[in-house]
Amino acid sequence: MIFPNSNRKRAFNNHFAGFTFTETIAASLLLAFAIVPILRGLSITHFHNKVIECKTRSLVLAQAKLDRIKVRSIYHYTDSFGQSDLSLDGLYLCNITDTTAETNLRKIVLSVGYDFDKNTQLANDEILVTLSTYIARRW
């Protein structure tokens, strides 16, 4: 239907004048309720990402320290490898237990974790990775 000029302006102004205050508030509330689960999901994802990052870093440091112990044991088998609260990289700490399994066999248990309370001591609840291996006398 074609409106004359005077009717066209009136119809245009009545129907397309913009959003009302009530519509704006309703849209804002919908956005607010929709954004809360999204932000919660992002924060949970970020937390789990940090936990995985700490565990991965602990595993890399533990494996590197265990490799150094294995290499050192070739020529220095009789030396004790046990240590407590050894700093590997900043706040990543390590406990090493060295026990004799048999005359020519030793068990090495290595625990690595992040010092969350920053007291330079690795507590049991801070341990993220534990590796153990046996080392035999080569000659």
C-alpha positions as a printed Julia matrix, in Angstrom:
139×3 Matrix{Float64}:
  0.0     0.0    0.0
  1.32    3.4   -0.94
  0.84    6.15   1.62
  0.6     9.82   0.77
  3.53   11.86   2.07
  1.82   12.96   5.28
  0.69    9.42   6.12
  4.06    7.93   5.21
  5.89   10.12   7.74
  3.38    9.3   10.42
  3.57    5.53   9.75
  7.35    5.65   9.62
  7.63    7.58  12.87
  5.2     5.35  14.75
  6.69    1.99  13.77
 10.42    2.64  13.32
 11.25    5.25  15.92
 13.79    3.0   17.76
 13.84    0.81  20.83
 11.81    1.57  23.89
 13.38    1.71  27.33
 11.67   -1.57  28.27
 13.08   -3.35  25.2
 16.56   -2.06  26.0
 16.37   -3.27  29.61
 15.04   -6.68  28.5
 17.84   -7.08  25.94
 20.46   -6.07  28.52
 19.14   -8.6   31.02
 19.19  -11.36  28.41
 22.8   -10.54  27.55
 23.76  -10.42  31.22
 22.23  -13.85  31.89
 23.87  -15.28  28.78
 27.35  -13.95  29.54
 27.58  -15.37  33.09
 27.84  -19.06  32.01
 30.28  -18.13  29.27
 32.58  -16.3   31.69
 32.29  -19.11  34.23
 33.26  -21.64  31.59
 36.24  -19.56  30.53
 37.5   -19.21  34.09
 37.17  -22.96  34.73
 39.02  -23.68  31.49
 41.78  -21.27  32.48
 42.14  -22.94  35.9
 42.42  -26.43  34.38
 44.9   -25.12  31.82
 47.15  -23.81  34.62
 46.95  -27.15  36.48
 47.92  -29.08  33.35
 50.74  -26.63  32.67
 52.15  -27.13  36.2
 51.93  -30.91  35.92
 53.59  -30.93  32.5
 56.42  -28.68  33.68
 56.89  -30.88  36.76
 57.06  -34.0   34.59
 59.68  -32.46  32.28
 61.81  -31.35  35.24
 61.47  -34.75  36.95
 62.51  -36.64  33.84
 65.51  -34.36  33.3
 66.66  -34.78  36.93
 66.2   -38.55  36.73
 68.28  -38.67  33.55
 71.07  -36.69  35.28
 71.01  -39.15  38.19
 71.24  -42.12  35.81
 74.24  -40.6   34.02
 75.96  -39.71  37.3
 75.44  -43.23  38.64
 77.62  -44.73  35.91
 80.85  -43.48  37.52
 79.6   -42.53  41.01
 77.32  -45.43  41.92
 78.27  -45.39  45.6
 77.31  -41.72  46.06
 73.97  -41.03  47.71
 71.44  -39.32  45.45
 68.9   -38.54  48.17
 67.94  -34.88  48.57
 65.05  -32.89  50.01
 63.46  -29.65  48.86
 65.87  -29.19  45.97
 64.92  -26.28  43.72
 64.78  -27.36  40.08
 63.38  -24.21  38.5
 62.12  -21.35  40.62
 59.29  -22.66  42.8
 59.42  -26.18  41.36
 60.93  -28.34  44.1
 62.1   -31.93  44.2
 62.52  -34.68  46.81
 64.74  -37.65  45.96
 64.7   -40.88  47.94
 67.58  -43.31  47.43
 67.18  -46.8   48.91
 69.17  -49.98  48.43
 67.1   -52.78  46.92
 69.93  -55.36  46.65
 73.72  -55.27  46.72
 74.05  -53.97  43.15
 70.58  -52.44  42.78
 69.18  -49.15  44.09
 65.7   -47.68  43.93
 65.4   -43.96  43.19
 62.05  -42.22  43.84
 61.78  -38.65  42.64
 58.85  -36.38  43.58
 58.44  -32.98  41.93
 55.87  -30.31  42.63
 55.15  -26.62  42.75
 55.7   -24.76  46.03
 52.27  -23.1   46.22
 52.77  -21.64  49.71
 56.31  -20.43  48.84
 57.96  -21.76  52.01
 60.75  -23.59  50.07
 59.53  -26.95  51.36
 57.72  -29.49  49.22
 54.7   -30.75  51.17
 52.81  -33.93  50.25
 49.84  -31.97  48.9
 52.14  -29.95  46.6
 53.62  -33.0   44.83
 52.4   -33.18  41.23
 54.59  -35.93  39.73
 56.36  -38.96  41.21
 58.78  -41.07  39.17
 60.68  -44.11  40.34
 63.35  -46.25  38.77
 66.0   -48.8   39.6
 69.7   -48.19  39.01
 72.1   -51.11  38.74
 75.87  -51.08  39.19
 77.41  -51.15  35.73
 80.82  -52.61  36.58
